[in-house]
Structure formats: structure tokens, C-alpha cells
Amino acid sequence: MQPNTWKRAASTAVILVATMTLAGCGDDSSSGSMPGMEHGTKPAAPSSAATASGEFNDADVTFASHMIPHHQQALQMASMAGYMATTSEVKQLAAAINAAQEPEIKVMSGWLTKWGKPIPSAQHGGHGADEMPGIMTEDEMSELGKQKGSMFDRMWIEMMIKHHQGAVSMAKTEQTTGKDPAAIALAKKVETDQTREIAAMKRLLGQLPVS
């Protein structure tokens, strides 16, 4: 997919995601929601853990520095699903991912600024899969963009499961090695939210056609 096409598509996806997010902010028990998609705490939840303390260690910095580009790629994938997915469940999940992870990026960026550490840029922040488990390569992202119909949905879910599993692994590491209470709390939220979404995606994957 060419860069200009990406930009136009991304703009459309932002509108779609925003509309879907607003629609999903009502009663969580509505029949239109997919089981397992609800984040127990809404996007505003990171604010409760947004204040980083002066007590932090290298593990906290690593967590934020790696999770930011990891989340950024998830948002890119969510944007793709917003205009390429064929099932409403995938679109709902993409909207939920966007609603949860975009605020978390802002929170973690604020921590790094307070700690006097650089905020990683896009494009994985210069890190690879060894440092950020579950991250997709450029070839994998390109291949996803070539898929059509239900095959896009299937590949997207398979990739997002792997992506989420990597985020959960990073979150668990932060909980055992980090020092800043806010970073540890956010890591726990990431683990809880994304573990729930992994289960939902695995159920959905079994309902999709294989070709």
C-alpha cells in the first residue's frame, strides 16, 4: 500500500474509530458489544495512574520506552481494520484498542518527559522483536495490507493475538521488575485488558472462514 493511500485511509479510519468509540461509551451491556471486548476501566482509567513518582528505575523506563511504539503499531493495525475488516466484531475490537491504547501512549510519554528520558519516535522506536515481543515486521504489515475480505480479518486477528501476547509479556516483566507505582499499575491494566481481548479474538477466530 502506497504512503498516500495510507494517509487517506488512516484519516477515514480515525473518523470510523471515533464514531464507533462514541457509540460504545454507553451501556456496556448493549447487545451490539462483543463479549470480552469491554475494558473494565474506560479510556480515562490511565489518568488514575498517570502521575509518575520521582522513584523509578531502568525497568520503568524500558517499559514505557518499548510499550509506546508497541502501542503505536497496534493503533496502526486498528486503523487498517477500521476500513478493511469485513466483520463488525473486528471493527469493534479495533475501536476498543484505539480507545484504550492512545490515552496510554500519552500517559507513558508524560512519564518519560518527567523522568528526563527521550520519547521514542514511531517505527518501533529503533527496537526490534527481541526487545518488544509481538511486534510485527514491515513485511508482515505489508502482507496484511494485501489481504482481502475474510482473509484480512483472519490474518489481522492472528497478528493481533501475537501482538497482544507480546504486550502482556512486557507488562508482566514491568510488574516484577519495575519500581514506579503508576507504571506498575498501568502494566497490570495492560495485562488484564489484553488478556481479555486475546480470549475474545481466539473465540472469533474459530468463527471465521478459513479461505
Contacts in CASP RR format, 6 or more apart in sequence:
PFRMAT RR
TARGET T0000
AUTHOR 0000-0000-0000
METHOD contacts of the structure
MODEL  1
MQPNTWKRAASTAVILVATMTLAGCGDDSSSGSMPGMEHGTKPAAPSSAA
TASGEFNDADVTFASHMIPHHQQALQMASMAGYMATTSEVKQLAAAINAA
QEPEIKVMSGWLTKWGKPIPSAQHGGHGADEMPGIMTEDEMSELGKQKGS
MFDRMWIEMMIKHHQGAVSMAKTEQTTGKDPAAIALAKKVETDQTREIAA
MKRLLGQLPVS
1 9 0 8 1.000
1 142 0 8 1.000
1 145 0 8 1.000
1 146 0 8 1.000
9 79 0 8 1.000
9 80 0 8 1.000
9 83 0 8 1.000
10 79 0 8 1.000
12 82 0 8 1.000
12 83 0 8 1.000
13 78 0 8 1.000
13 79 0 8 1.000
13 80 0 8 1.000
13 81 0 8 1.000
13 82 0 8 1.000
13 83 0 8 1.000
14 79 0 8 1.000
16 82 0 8 1.000
16 83 0 8 1.000
16 91 0 8 1.000
16 95 0 8 1.000
17 78 0 8 1.000
17 79 0 8 1.000
17 82 0 8 1.000
17 94 0 8 1.000
17 95 0 8 1.000
17 98 0 8 1.000
17 99 0 8 1.000
20 91 0 8 1.000
20 92 0 8 1.000
20 95 0 8 1.000
21 95 0 8 1.000
21 98 0 8 1.000
21 99 0 8 1.000
24 30 0 8 1.000
24 33 0 8 1.000
24 95 0 8 1.000
25 42 0 8 1.000
28 38 0 8 1.000
32 92 0 8 1.000
33 92 0 8 1.000
34 89 0 8 1.000
34 92 0 8 1.000
34 93 0 8 1.000
34 200 0 8 1.000
34 204 0 8 1.000
35 200 0 8 1.000
35 203 0 8 1.000
36 196 0 8 1.000
36 197 0 8 1.000
36 199 0 8 1.000
36 200 0 8 1.000
37 92 0 8 1.000
37 93 0 8 1.000
37 96 0 8 1.000
37 196 0 8 1.000
37 197 0 8 1.000
37 200 0 8 1.000
38 96 0 8 1.000
38 196 0 8 1.000
39 45 0 8 1.000
39 96 0 8 1.000
39 99 0 8 1.000
39 100 0 8 1.000
39 193 0 8 1.000
39 196 0 8 1.000
40 192 0 8 1.000
40 193 0 8 1.000
41 48 0 8 1.000
41 189 0 8 1.000
42 99 0 8 1.000
43 99 0 8 1.000
43 100 0 8 1.000
43 102 0 8 1.000
43 103 0 8 1.000
44 103 0 8 1.000
45 189 0 8 1.000
46 103 0 8 1.000
46 104 0 8 1.000
46 106 0 8 1.000
46 107 0 8 1.000
46 186 0 8 1.000
46 189 0 8 1.000
47 103 0 8 1.000
47 107 0 8 1.000
48 185 0 8 1.000
49 107 0 8 1.000
49 181 0 8 1.000
49 182 0 8 1.000
49 183 0 8 1.000
49 185 0 8 1.000
49 186 0 8 1.000
49 189 0 8 1.000
50 107 0 8 1.000
50 110 0 8 1.000
50 182 0 8 1.000
51 182 0 8 1.000
52 60 0 8 1.000
52 110 0 8 1.000
52 111 0 8 1.000
52 114 0 8 1.000
52 115 0 8 1.000
52 180 0 8 1.000
52 182 0 8 1.000
52 183 0 8 1.000
53 180 0 8 1.000
53 181 0 8 1.000
53 182 0 8 1.000
54 114 0 8 1.000
54 115 0 8 1.000
54 180 0 8 1.000
55 179 0 8 1.000
55 180 0 8 1.000
56 111 0 8 1.000
56 115 0 8 1.000
56 178 0 8 1.000
56 179 0 8 1.000
56 180 0 8 1.000
56 183 0 8 1.000
57 177 0 8 1.000
57 178 0 8 1.000
57 179 0 8 1.000
57 180 0 8 1.000
59 173 0 8 1.000
59 174 0 8 1.000
59 177 0 8 1.000
59 178 0 8 1.000
59 179 0 8 1.000
60 111 0 8 1.000
60 115 0 8 1.000
60 174 0 8 1.000
60 178 0 8 1.000
60 179 0 8 1.000
60 180 0 8 1.000
60 183 0 8 1.000
61 112 0 8 1.000
61 115 0 8 1.000
61 117 0 8 1.000
63 108 0 8 1.000
63 170 0 8 1.000
63 171 0 8 1.000
63 173 0 8 1.000
63 174 0 8 1.000
63 178 0 8 1.000
63 183 0 8 1.000
63 187 0 8 1.000
64 108 0 8 1.000
64 109 0 8 1.000
64 111 0 8 1.000
64 112 0 8 1.000
64 117 0 8 1.000
64 183 0 8 1.000
65 112 0 8 1.000
65 117 0 8 1.000
65 118 0 8 1.000
65 120 0 8 1.000
66 120 0 8 1.000
66 127 0 8 1.000
66 131 0 8 1.000
66 132 0 8 1.000
66 170 0 8 1.000
67 104 0 8 1.000
67 108 0 8 1.000
67 167 0 8 1.000
67 170 0 8 1.000
67 171 0 8 1.000
67 190 0 8 1.000
68 105 0 8 1.000
68 108 0 8 1.000
68 109 0 8 1.000
68 112 0 8 1.000
68 119 0 8 1.000
68 120 0 8 1.000
68 125 0 8 1.000
69 120 0 8 1.000
69 121 0 8 1.000
69 122 0 8 1.000
69 123 0 8 1.000
69 124 0 8 1.000
69 125 0 8 1.000
69 126 0 8 1.000
69 127 0 8 1.000
69 132 0 8 1.000
69 135 0 8 1.000
70 132 0 8 1.000
70 134 0 8 1.000
70 135 0 8 1.000
70 163 0 8 1.000
70 166 0 8 1.000
70 167 0 8 1.000
70 170 0 8 1.000
71 101 0 8 1.000
71 102 0 8 1.000
71 104 0 8 1.000
71 105 0 8 1.000
71 167 0 8 1.000
72 105 0 8 1.000
72 122 0 8 1.000
73 124 0 8 1.000
73 135 0 8 1.000
73 136 0 8 1.000
73 141 0 8 1.000
73 163 0 8 1.000
74 97 0 8 1.000
74 101 0 8 1.000
74 160 0 8 1.000
74 163 0 8 1.000
74 167 0 8 1.000
75 97 0 8 1.000
75 98 0 8 1.000
75 101 0 8 1.000
75 102 0 8 1.000
75 105 0 8 1.000
76 141 0 8 1.000
77 94 0 8 1.000
77 97 0 8 1.000
77 136 0 8 1.000
77 141 0 8 1.000
77 144 0 8 1.000
77 156 0 8 1.000
77 159 0 8 1.000
77 160 0 8 1.000
77 163 0 8 1.000
78 94 0 8 1.000
78 95 0 8 1.000
78 97 0 8 1.000
78 98 0 8 1.000
78 101 0 8 1.000
79 94 0 8 1.000
79 98 0 8 1.000
80 144 0 8 1.000
80 145 0 8 1.000
80 156 0 8 1.000
81 90 0 8 1.000
81 91 0 8 1.000
81 93 0 8 1.000
81 94 0 8 1.000
81 156 0 8 1.000
82 91 0 8 1.000
82 94 0 8 1.000
82 95 0 8 1.000
84 145 0 8 1.000
84 147 0 8 1.000
84 149 0 8 1.000
84 152 0 8 1.000
84 156 0 8 1.000
85 91 0 8 1.000
85 94 0 8 1.000
85 152 0 8 1.000
85 153 0 8 1.000
85 156 0 8 1.000
86 149 0 8 1.000
86 150 0 8 1.000
86 152 0 8 1.000
86 153 0 8 1.000
87 150 0 8 1.000
87 153 0 8 1.000
87 204 0 8 1.000
87 208 0 8 1.000
89 204 0 8 1.000
90 153 0 8 1.000
90 156 0 8 1.000
90 157 0 8 1.000
90 204 0 8 1.000
93 160 0 8 1.000
93 197 0 8 1.000
93 200 0 8 1.000
93 201 0 8 1.000
93 204 0 8 1.000
96 197 0 8 1.000
97 160 0 8 1.000
97 197 0 8 1.000
100 193 0 8 1.000
104 186 0 8 1.000
104 190 0 8 1.000
107 186 0 8 1.000
108 183 0 8 1.000
108 186 0 8 1.000
109 119 0 8 1.000
110 119 0 8 1.000
111 180 0 8 1.000
111 182 0 8 1.000
111 183 0 8 1.000
112 118 0 8 1.000
112 119 0 8 1.000
113 119 0 8 1.000
120 126 0 8 1.000
120 127 0 8 1.000
124 132 0 8 1.000
124 135 0 8 1.000
127 135 0 8 1.000
128 135 0 8 1.000
129 135 0 8 1.000
129 137 0 8 1.000
132 166 0 8 1.000
132 170 0 8 1.000
133 165 0 8 1.000
133 166 0 8 1.000
133 169 0 8 1.000
133 170 0 8 1.000
134 162 0 8 1.000
134 163 0 8 1.000
134 165 0 8 1.000
134 166 0 8 1.000
134 167 0 8 1.000
135 163 0 8 1.000
135 166 0 8 1.000
136 144 0 8 1.000
136 159 0 8 1.000
136 162 0 8 1.000
136 163 0 8 1.000
140 159 0 8 1.000
143 155 0 8 1.000
144 152 0 8 1.000
144 155 0 8 1.000
144 156 0 8 1.000
144 159 0 8 1.000
145 152 0 8 1.000
147 155 0 8 1.000
147 156 0 8 1.000
150 208 0 8 1.000
150 209 0 8 1.000
151 211 0 8 1.000
153 208 0 8 1.000
154 205 0 8 1.000
154 208 0 8 1.000
154 209 0 8 1.000
154 210 0 8 1.000
157 201 0 8 1.000
157 204 0 8 1.000
157 205 0 8 1.000
157 208 0 8 1.000
158 205 0 8 1.000
160 197 0 8 1.000
160 201 0 8 1.000
161 198 0 8 1.000
161 201 0 8 1.000
161 202 0 8 1.000
161 205 0 8 1.000
164 194 0 8 1.000
164 195 0 8 1.000
164 197 0 8 1.000
164 198 0 8 1.000
164 201 0 8 1.000
165 198 0 8 1.000
167 190 0 8 1.000
167 194 0 8 1.000
168 190 0 8 1.000
168 191 0 8 1.000
168 194 0 8 1.000
168 195 0 8 1.000
168 198 0 8 1.000
170 187 0 8 1.000
170 190 0 8 1.000
171 187 0 8 1.000
171 188 0 8 1.000
171 190 0 8 1.000
171 191 0 8 1.000
171 194 0 8 1.000
172 187 0 8 1.000
172 191 0 8 1.000
174 183 0 8 1.000
174 184 0 8 1.000
174 187 0 8 1.000
175 184 0 8 1.000
175 187 0 8 1.000
175 188 0 8 1.000
175 191 0 8 1.000
178 184 0 8 1.000
END
